[in-house]
Amino acid sequence: MSITLYNTATRRKEPFTPLDPNNVRMYVCGPTVYDRAHLGNARPVLIFDVLYRLLRHEYGADAVTYVRNFTDVDDRINETAQKRKQAGATGSLEDLIRERSDETIGWYHADMDALGALRPTHEPRATEYIDQMIAMSQQLINDGFAYAKDGHVLFRVRKYDDYGKLSGRSVDDMIAGARVEVAPYKEDPMDFVLWKPSDDDLPGWDSPWGRGRPGWHIECSAMADELLWKLPREKGLLSQEALAHPHTFDIHGGGNDLTFPHHENEIAQSKCVHQGSEYAQVWMHNEMLQVEGKKMSKSLGNFFTVRDLLDQGVPGEVIRFVMLSTHYRKPMDWTETKANIAELKLLEWHSEIKTHARLEDVNANCVSNEIVEALSNDLDTHNALKHLDDQVKTAGNASEKYQQLANDMQFLGLLSREMFSATGFFWVDADSLLSTDEQQLIAELIDARSTAKALKDFQRADEIREILLSAGVTLTDSRGGTTYKVEGVFDPSKLEALE
């Protein structure tokens, strides 16, 4: 089935034709890992997760490479590490920054996993590609597209004729509208930083321009080039047709707030380093998220993280359903009413599947043509969800229709163990089936945790959760109570610490 996607660069929907159908390559700008992911951060994750699933279905799971980075060079991360060092934490500042990044990346994975998002093929950290960023910056200097001054390296925007083409802006208009004092090390107000100096209180790396750290924009250019061009080329994974388009890959995605300046700058520096390349064939941008009709902000009191919702008992699949109910190129309004409707709908579907379908036969590869057709039309997730609802309305007691519903929900990341538990059905992984005694033991510990919470003994409640987790048991709290799932092998010996 032909996939059609809206290309920000051309401002129209176009048939998607990968450079190499045996190696489809996609890059999506990931989070800056200084704190918990807020709800707006989840939207691009889920949008491009759906696209990833669609591409894998169309071209094969092994034929799609998906890269989403972590920006772990950031002033907010530095600030947290500095505070920890001042408070007496041991280790170098770089060690403490790595510790903070590890912590927040762990949170991010847990939260996005709860939303049903697949892990990308590669999740590079910016700090692991400093050498590539330095080499790219030096190449730009050598070719006259950048210059070094006072420990900084800056890109000469006026040397790149197509600057502003992606965002539809002109350089002169941008300068005319700017009210920013020009830094003394800049030749032109629009020139942007590729490298900047670091003092002793900041993380830094040695470079030809002194100890410093990269600017934000150069990070994605270096990681995309390394993982979507150089690595597959070195492994012999690219076809002759793809090799004829050096340093070009298929899809670049992110929120529309990144169109300018981040993606504009990415294009400029990448195409000037590799003259003749197109960098990305298709640019995709999702619209922003609102809460109850207003922009999410701490000042309005409507700012919350994904973890806030999960801890309030909102199932991850409900968050996913609400996000996918609006087309990605339209603003998405999160409301409590939408969340309640979504939860009731999902509980209804799960209950019907529990009654009429065989869970052991669920197969996401057997997704219905209607779902694929909707998603192939520029990721029309709204119509994909409508098709699920139509299936339930017309299924009657036909088990094969509910089996197809289960397949389709699995494909869309909406088939949930937690939601099944809420309908009174336990579903654990096939390789982790528990005995009756083991299930009883876990149930007793969950009851003990609930009692501890009721008595406000939160230390004991957290201790029970953490020990269950060490045994391979993950707990999820919801309005209907606490459910669990077992991943990997259940190890009851870990529970001895609770005796």
N, C-alpha and C positions, 0 to 999 in steps of 0.2 A: 504494500500500500504506500502511495507517495506521501511523504511528509512535507507540509508547507509551514514555514516559519516566518514571522515578521522580523525583518532585518532593520535595525535602527539605522545602519549606515546608508541604506537605500530608501528608507521610509516606506517600505511596502512589503507585503507578504510575497514570499518566493518559494518555489519548490526547492527542497533541500537536497543537494547533491554532494556527498562527501568526496574529498580528494581521493580517498582510498576506502571503499566500502568494507575492506577487511581490517581497517584500522581507523575508526572514526574517533576524532580527538576533540575534547571539550575542556575548556578552562573556565572556572567560576571563581570570582574574588570571594575569599573567605573572611572570617572575622579577625579583628584585632583582639587578642586574648588577654584583656585586662580585667574582665569581670564576667558575670553571668550573661548569657545571651538573652536580650530582651525579645519581646514578641515580634517586633519588626525584623529582627535578625533571622527569624525562622522562615519568613516568607520566601526569600530566594532559595533557601535550603530545600524547601518542599517543592517549589516550582521546578527547580533543576533536577531534583530527585525524580519527579515524574518524567521529565525529558530523558533522563538517564535510563529509566525503565523502558521507555518507548524505543530508544535507540538500541538497547540490548535486545528487545523483542524483534526489531526489524533487521538488525545486522548480526546478531549473535552476541552472547554475553562476553565472549573472549575477544570480540572485535571492537569493543568500545573502551577507550581510555578517558577517564574523568579525573581531572586535577582540581582540587580546591585547597587553597593555601591557608596557612595561619600566619598572620603578621605578629611577630613576637619582638619587634623593635618599636617601642612606643613610649612616649613620655609618661603615660599613665602607669604602664608596667614598671618603668624606672622608679616612679614615685613610691609605689608600694614596696619595691625592693629596698629603696633607701630608708623608708620608715622601719622596715624590719631590721635593717642593719643597725640603725640608731637605737632600736629597742634591744640590741644585744645578740641578734641572730648571727651564727657563725657562718663562715664562707665568704668568698669574694662577692662583689656586687653582681658579677656575671652569673655566679652560682645561684644567688638569690633570685635573679631575674629568671633563670631557667626553672627554678623551683616554682615561682609564681606562674610561669607559662604552663608548666606541667599540670599544676593544679587547675587552672582555668580551662585547659584543653580537655582534661578529664571531665570537668563539669559539662563542657560543650558536647562531648561525645555522649554522655549519659542523657542529656536533655534531648539531643537530636535523635538518638536511638529510641527514646520514648515516643517520638513523633513518627516513628516508622521509616525514617530516612536511611537509605543504604549508605554505607561508607564509600567514599570515592576510591578510585584506583590508587591515587597518590594524594597524600596530605602533607606537602612540604612546609617546613618552617623557614621563614625568611632568613634566620640566623645560620641556616645550613647552606646558604647559597651566596654568601658574602663575596667569595672569590669571583663568581660569575658576574656579580653586580659591578665589582671593581673593573673586571675585564671589559664589560660592556661600556662603562663610563669612559675608560681609557680609549676605546675604539672611537667613541663619539668625539673625544678631544682630538685624536689623530686626524679625523676626517673633517674637522672644522665645525662640527655641530654642537660642540660644547667647549667650555673653557674653565680653567681653574683659577681661583682667586681667594686669598685669605683662608686657605684650608677647605674651601667649598668647591664643588664642581657644579656648573649650571648649564642647562640646555638652552641653546639659542633658538627661541621659538620662531623668530623671523627667517631662519635658515630653512625651515620646513614649510613649503608653500601651502600644504593642505591642512595646516593647523586650524582647528575649529570646524572642520567638515563634518565630523561625527555629531557634534552638538548643535551645529547650525549657527555658530557664532563667528564674528570677524574679530581679528586681533585688535584693530583700531577701535571698534566699538567697546571691546572689553577694557581697553586702557582708558577710554573716555569715561566709562562708567565706574572706574575704580577710584577709591579714595584711600589708598594705602601708601604709606611712606615707602619709597623705594630703598631697599637695603643698599649700602655703599658698595657691596661686592657684586652688584648686578649691573650688567651692561644695559639691560632693558627691563622695564617693570614686569613684563610677562615671562621672563626667563624663570624656569623652575629648577629646583634643587635635585641633583642626582646623588650628591655626597655632601655631608656636613661634618664639621669638626666636633670632637667630644672632649670635654675636660675630664679631670680625674674623678669627678662624681657621677660620670655617665659611662655606660658601656661603650666600648670602641674596639676597632680593628685597625691594624696597620695598613696603610695604603700609600701610593705614590704622593699623596697630598697631605700626609700626616695622619695621626690617629683620628678615627672618626667613625661614622655610621651612615648607612644609606638613607636616601630620601625614600618616601613611601612608594612613588610611582615605579621606580626602577626594579622594585622587588618582583612584581608580577611579570614584567617583561623577561627578567632573567630566569624565573622558575618555569614559565611557560615555554621558553625557548629550550631549556634543558630537558624538560620532561615530555614535551609534545613534539619535539623535533630531533634534538641530538640523541637522546636515549633510544627512541625507536629506530633511528637511522643506524646507530651503532649496533643494534641487535638485529639488523636486517629485516625489520618488520614493515618497512614502507615499500609500496609499489613504485614502479618507474614513474607513473603519473604523479604520485605524491612527491617523489624526489625531484620532479621537474618544477615544483613550487617550493623552493627551499624556505625554511623558517616561516611556513604558513600552516595553520591548522584550521579546523572546521568551525567551531563555535566558541565564542567568548560571551559569558553572561555575568549578570550582577544586578543590583538595584539601580533604578534610574537616577538616584542621587550620585552615582559614580560616573555617569556619562561625562560630566565635566566637574573637575579637571582630570580625575584619575584616568579614565579610559582614553580621553583625548591625549593625555601625556604618554600613556602606554604606547598608543599607535605611533606618535611622533618619534619617540626614542627607538622603538623597535624597527620601524621602517627605515630610519636613518642608519642604524647599525647594520641592518641587512637590506641594503638598497635593492629594490626589485621585488621584495617580498610583499605580501598583502597582510601579514600578521594573522588576523582572523578573517575567515570568509563571511561569517554571520555574527552580528552583534545583537544580543537579546537583553532586554532590560525589563524587570518587573516594576510595577508601580508601588507606591508606599502604602503603609498601613495606618489606619486611624482606629481610635477606640471610642465607641459610642458617638461617632460623628465628629470627633475632634482629633487634632494631631496629638499623638502620644507625647507627653512631657511630664517631667517631675513637678514642674510648677503648677500644672493642672491637677495633679494627684491621680493621673490615669496612666502612669508609667509602671509597667510590671514586666517581670522576666517570665520566660517559659517555665522555669522552676517554680515561680510563685503560683502559676496556674496548676501545675502538676501537684504541688503540695496542698492546694485547696481542694484536690479531689477531681479536677477536670481531667478525664482520660486523654492520653496523647492522641488517640484516634479522633477524638472530638475536635481538638485543635487542628488536626490535619484536615478533617472534613470541612470545617468552617473556612480554612484558608483556601481550599480547592474549590469552594462553592462560587468564588468570584474569579473571573478571567484575570490572568496575571498582568495584563496591560491596563487594568482598571484599578482605581484605589480600592483597597479592601478594608471594610469597616468591621472591626471585631465588636460584637455586642453580647451581653449575657443572654439575651433572648435567642440569638443565633446558636450559641453554645448549648442551651437547653434543648432546642429543637433538634440539633445535630445528635445529641446524646440519646434522645428518645428514638430517633430514626435508626441509629446504629444498634441500639438494644433490640429494636424490632427485627432488624435484618439478622442479627446474630441469633436471636431466638428461633426464627424461621429456619435458618441453616442448621441449628442444633437439632431441630425436630425432623427435618426432611432430607438432609444431605449427609454424606459420609466424609468426615474431616480427614480421614487417612487418604482420601482420594483427591484432595484439593491440589490443584496444579495451576500455578500462575501462568505457565506457558500456554495453557488452553484458554486464554482470554478471548472474549467475544469480539467479533468484527466491529460491532457498534462502538465498543470502548476504544479500540484502536483507531477507528475512523474519526471519532471525536477528538482524540488527542493528536491525531495527524493533522488536524485543522488548527494549527497554531496553538496547540495545547489547550483545547477547549474542555477544561476540567469540569465546568458547570454542566455541560451536556453529558459528559461521562457519568457524573453523579445522577443526573436525571434518568439515564438509562438504567442504573441500578434500581432506582425507585420504581421505574416502569416494570422491571422484571418481577419485583415483588407483587405489584398490583395485578399482574396477569398470570402469575405462576400457579395459582390454585393449590392443588396438592401434588403437582408434578415434581417428583424428586429431582429429575434431570435439570429442571430450570433452577432449582435452588442450588444444585451442584455448580451450575454455571455462574450463579450469583456469587458463590463462595470463591470460585476461580477468579472472577473479575475483581472482587474485593481484595483478594490476596495480591493481585497484580497492582492495584492502586494503593497498597499499603494500609488497608482499612480492616483487615481480618485480624482480630485481636484476642489473645488469650485472656486479657483482663476483662474485656467486654463479655466473653463467654462465661467467665466466672461470675459476673454480675447477673447472668441469667440462670445461675445455678449449675453450671457445667464446668468441670475441671478439664483442662487440656494442658498436658506437659509434653515436652519434647520426647520424641520416640526413643531416643537413646538415653533418656533420663527417667523412665517410668518408675514410679515409687511404689513400694509395698504399702499395704494398709497401715502397718505400724509406723512407717516413715511419714505418711500423710498425717496420721494422728499426732505424731510428735511435732510436726510443723504447725498444725492447727493449734496445739496447746501453747506453743511459743508465741504464736500470733495473738492468742487470747491473753497471755501474760503481758505482752507488750501493750495491748489495749488497756489492760488494767493499770499498768504503770503510767500510761498517758493520762488516764482518768484521775489518778492520784497525783498528777503533776510531777511524777518522778521521771523526768525526761532523760536523765542520764541513763537510767536503767532501760528505758524504751530504746534509746539509741544504741545501747550495748547489745540488746537482743537483735536489732536490725543488722548491725555490723557483723555479728557472729553468724547470723543466718546467711548474710551475703558471702562470708568467707567459705561457707559450706556449699555455695552454689545456688542459693535461694534469693531471688530478688522480690522485694515487697512493693506493692503499689497501693497507696491509700486513695480511696474515692468516697463519694457521698454514701455509697452502699456498703462501705466497710473496707477491709484490707484483703487483697488477693495476692497471690504469689505465682511466680513462674520459676522453673528450674532450667538453668542453661549449663550445658556440659554435664559432668557427673556429680551427683549429689554425694557429699562426703559427710556422713553423720558424725564422724569422729571430731569434727570441728566444733560440734555442739557441746562437747564435754566441758568447755570453758564456762558454760552456763550453770553447771551443776554446783 
